[in-house]
Amino acid sequence: MNLDSFVTLLKTSYSAYNLLVRMQEKQ
């Protein structure tokens, strides 16, 4: 796995985590 794909994976995970946190805050 090269650095580019790792950074993309990291950004995707971060975005998904942020979305999850926002959804929990609304409840």
Secondary structure, DSSP 8 states (H G I E B T S, - for coil): --HHHHHHHHHHHHHHHHHHHHHHHH-
